[in-house]
Amino acid sequence: MSASRKGDRRPKRRWTDDEPDSPRLWVSLARCQAIYAKAIAARVQTYGLTVPQFGVLEALYHLGPRSLGELADRLLVTGANVTYVMSRLEARGLAYRDRQTEDRRVIFARLTPEGRDLVSGVFPGHASYVEHLSRHLSDEEQKTLSGLLRKLGMGIQLEDL
């Protein structure tokens, strides 16, 4: 039963002016991220990929071969997740793993020609879609918000984790 149905007795959350802004910020960030992620996931699905698969392919396309550890750090996922995603991409012939000869513990991910073709074919439209989603903010507002979110994220990462 949805919260808006008659008979739902949960109190509505009302923010007061004397409450700190931080909880409001957290709720706003969480809601916006969930909506944004849902829109991106639906778009990426039209490419026949999951968001993590697209993230790996896009990173390899723009940055070149990367170790699995670097991909995990860049995409903010676990090493096990990158390993699973790479297995799926290898099965589809879009990427492959390359164990380094100098240090056999290091495994690099690389795009296949098919993977490169896929990303180069969908990325311009994907970038346009992301731009479309962001149309509610001016260019200046997007720059400001991006800078503020980066500042918040870096501050949390440096102090609280």
N, C-alpha and C positions, 0 to 999 in steps of 0.2 A: 504494500500500500504506500503511495507516495505521500510526502510530507504535506502536500497541499489538499489532500482529501479531507472531507468533513470527518470529524471524530478523532483526528490526530491531535493528541493532547501535549505534544512536545512544545515547550515555550520557544518563541522566535527569539533569536539572538539580537539584542539591541545594544549597539555600542554607545557609550556615553562619552561626552567630551573630556571627562576626568580620567578615563582609562588610557593607558599607554598605547601608542600607535603600533608598537611591534607586533602584537597579536593580529591586528588588522592587516598589517603588511604580510605576515605569514599566510593568512587566509587568502588574500588577494593573489599572492605569488602562486600558491598551491592551485587555486582555481584556474588562473590563467594558464599555468603550465599544463594542467590536465586537459583543458580545452584545446590548447595549441598542439599538444602531443596527439590527441585524438584526430585532429585535422591532418596532421603530418602522416600519421599511421595510415589513415584512409587513402591518402594520396600515394604513399609508397607502396601500398598493396596493389595499386593499379599497375605498378612496374613488375609485379610478381615477386616482390621481396618483402621481408620484414624490416622494421626500422633498424635493428642491429645489423642486418645484412647490408642494408643501404649505407649505414654509417661506416662499416668497414670498407666497402667498395669506394665510397666517396673519399675517405681518408687516403686510401691507396692511390686513387686517381689523382688527387691534388698534391699529395705529399711524396708519393713514390713508395717503394718497398719499406716496410716497417717491421720491427720485431713484434711478436705477439704481445709482449709486455708493454711496448710503447703504444700499441693499439688499445690495450686495456686501459692504460692511463688516460689516453686521449679521449676515449669514448666513455670513461667513467663506469666501466664494467669490470667484472672479475676476469682473471685469466681463463678460468673454466668456461665462462661465457664466450670469450673470443675463440677458444678452441672449438666449442660447439658450432658457433657461427661459421668458422672456417671450414669445418667438416661439411656443412650444408652447401657452402659456396663451392668447395672442391667437387662435391657430388654433381653440381650443376655446371661444372667447367668454367666458373667465373673467376676463380682465384686458386692459388696453390701455395703450399708451404715449402720453404727452402731452408734446410738445415745448413748452417754455416760450417765451412771446413776448418776455420781457425779455432772456433769454439763451438763444439757440437751441441752445447746446451742452448745456444741461441738459434731460434727459428724465425725466419723472416716470412712475411706474407707478401705475395706478389699477385698482381692482376694477370689474368690470361688475356689474349687479344679479345676474346668474347666478352670478358668482364669490362675491359676498356671500352669496347663498342657500346655495351649496354649503358654504362655511366655517361659516356659522351653523348649518347642519344637522348637520355632522359634528364640530364642535369640542367640544361637551359630551361626546360619547362618547369622543373622542380624549383629552380631559383625564382622564376616568375611567380610560381604559386606562393612561395614564402613571401615574396614582395606583396602579393595580393593580400595575404593574411595580415600583413603589417600596415596596410593602407589606412588604418584607423589612427595612426600616429604620423605626424609630419616627419620629414627627414631629420630635422633638428631634435624632435622628441625621441626618435629612434636612437640617435647618437647619445643623447643624454641618458636614456633608460639603459642602453647597453653599457655605458660607462658606470652607471650606478650599480647595476647588477654585477658587473665585473668586480667593482670595489667591494661590494658586500660579500661575494663569493670568495674573493682572495682573503678578506679579513677573517672570515669564518675558517677557511682552510688553514691559515697561518696560526690562528689563536685557539680554535676550539676543537680541532680534530686530533 
